[in-house]
Amino acid sequence: MQTLTQPQPKTFSLDPAMLREILKHAKPLGHHEDAATLNLGFGFLYYGLVRALRPKHVVVVGSGFGFSVVCLALALKDNDEGVLSFVDPSVLKDGPLRTVGGTSQWDDPAQVRTHFRRFGIDQVVTHFKTTSAEFFAGYAGRALPRHSRRDSYLLLHDTNIYIREFLLPIARARIDPDADAALAPATSHQIVICGS
């Protein structure tokens, strides 16, 4: 009887040591993680989504300590293809539960590189210390992959904190048509994943 062997992946970053590093240094905030069981919670979903879709470019807008950036970039690294543009102006502003608004972690470019080097993704991640409006306004001049409707995906994430931030103004607008529902997307944490 012949034994079939499965081809081994080139890399798989999510070993127990890496999970500990992510939970300790990327500090997930409300992603249904559990450090005691090395459970990244939604981080596993972010990683799996990128492994499955195999995008060439991921754009992350805002991150307190880099949790979503790290999970997504590790998947790009394990896919052996793709880059991640991380857009965060690094402001300190308290929002709900001191998460929405900024933690001012991204001021020093050397510290940003060191932070991502800890996870082996410093060659995958480029930090843009700018607002999302400025980043997207200058997108064409940045020599980044082009976005198209055919191969772009949008994922709103970061658990109920952001969902609540996104839905409350919409709910208010349904009750009060004069309410400002346009405010919601500006406070939501967004990931744009671009294929091809």
N, C-alpha and C positions, 0 to 999 in steps of 0.2 A: 504494500500500500504506500502510495506517494503522499508525502506531507507537503501541503501548500504553505508557503510563507508569504506573509503580507509585506509589501514594501514599507520600509520605515520612513517616516517623515524626516526631511532634512533637519528641521528644528521644531521643537515644541517648548515654548518659553515658560509655560505655566506649571513649573515644578513647585514643590512645597517651599523651597527657598525663595523663589520669585514671588509666590503668593504672600509670604511673610513681608518681603520688601515692599510690595504694593500696599498692603494693609497698613504698614508702619509709616511709609514715607509719602505715599500718594493720598493718604488720608481720605478715604471715601466718606462722604457726608450724606447719609440717608439713601444708600443704594441697596438696602436690605442685605448688607454684608454681615458676616459673623466671623470675627478674627479667631475665635476659639476653635472653629472647625475649618479654618482657611477657606471660607466661602466668600467669594467676591460678589455674591449677589448679582445685581445687574451688570457688573463688570464682565461676568462670563457671557452675558448676552451681547455686550458691545464687541467682545473678542470674537464670539461665534459669528456675529453678523458680518464682520469684515472678512473672516476666513471663508465664509460661504459666498459672499458677493464678489470678493476679490477686486475691490476698487483700486484704481491707480492713484487716487488722490482723496484724502479725507480732510475736511476743514472742520475744526472744532472752535466754536466761538465761546470763550469764557470757561474757566475752570478754577475752582478754589485752590486745590493742591495738585491738580493734574491727574486725578483718578481716571476720568474718561479718556484723556489723552494717552495715558500709559496703556490702558487696556486695548484701545484701538491701534496704537502704534506697534504693540507687541504682535498683534495679528498681522499687520502689514509686514513686519519683519519675518514672521513665520511663513507668510505667503511668498517671501523672497521677492516682493514687488510692491511698489507704492510709496507714497510720501504723505506726511501729515502736516498741514498748515494749522498752527495753533494761534488763534487771534485773541489777545487779551491785553487791554491797555494797562493792566496792573494798577488798579485804583483800590483804595480802601474805602468801602462804603457799606454800612450795615443795612442789610435787607432782612426779609423774614428769616428768623433763626440764624442770623448772621452768615448766611450763605449766598443768597442772591445779592449781587452788588459788587463783590470783590473782596479779596483777602490780601491784596498787594504783595503777592508772592513772586512776581515776575519782573521786578525792577532791574536787576543786575544780569546782563547777558551771560556772564561767566557762571553765575550761580544757576541760571536756567539750564545751561549746557551740562553742568555738573549734576543737577537734579535728574535730567533725562539720561545721562551717561550711566547713572546708578542702575538703570533698567536695561541698558544696552540699546537704547533707541535714539541716541543723540544724532545719529546719521539719518534717521527717519523723520524726526520732528524739526520743524523750523518755527520759531516763535516770532510772531509779528506783534510788537508792542504798539498797538493801535486799536481804534474802535472798529467794530464790524462795518460801520458805514464807510469809514475811510479805507478799510481793507478791500471791500467789494468795489468801491468807486475806482480804485487803482489796480484792480485785479488783472486787467489785460496787460499792463505794463510790468507785471511781476514774473512773467515767463512761467506761469503755472499752467497745469492742464486745463483745457477748455471744458466748460460745462455745457451739457445739452439736455434737452428734455428726455431724450431717449435713454440716457444712461446716468441720470442723476437721481439721488434719493434724498429725502429729508426725514430725519428722525428727531423728534422732540423728546427729550429725556430728562432725567434727574429726579425721578420719583414724584411723589405727590406734592412736594413743595412747589415745583415748577408747574405741574399740572394745575394746581390751585391758583398760582399766579396767572396762568394762561386763561383759565376758565372763569375766574371771578369777574373780570371786566366784561366778558361776553355775557355772563348771566345778568350782571347789572344792566347791560345794554338792552337785554330782552325785557327787563322790568322797567327801566327808564331809558327810552330811546335817545335821550340827550347825553347819556353817559359816554365816556371816551373808551370804546372797545379797542381802538387802535393802539392803546398803551401796552396791551398784553404781550405781543411778540417781542417787543424791545426788552422785556424782563425775562424772557424764557431762554433757557440754555439750549442751544441748537447744535446739531451736527449735520453737516452736509457731506454726503458720501458720493463721490463722483467716479463713475466707472470709465472703461475704455481709455 
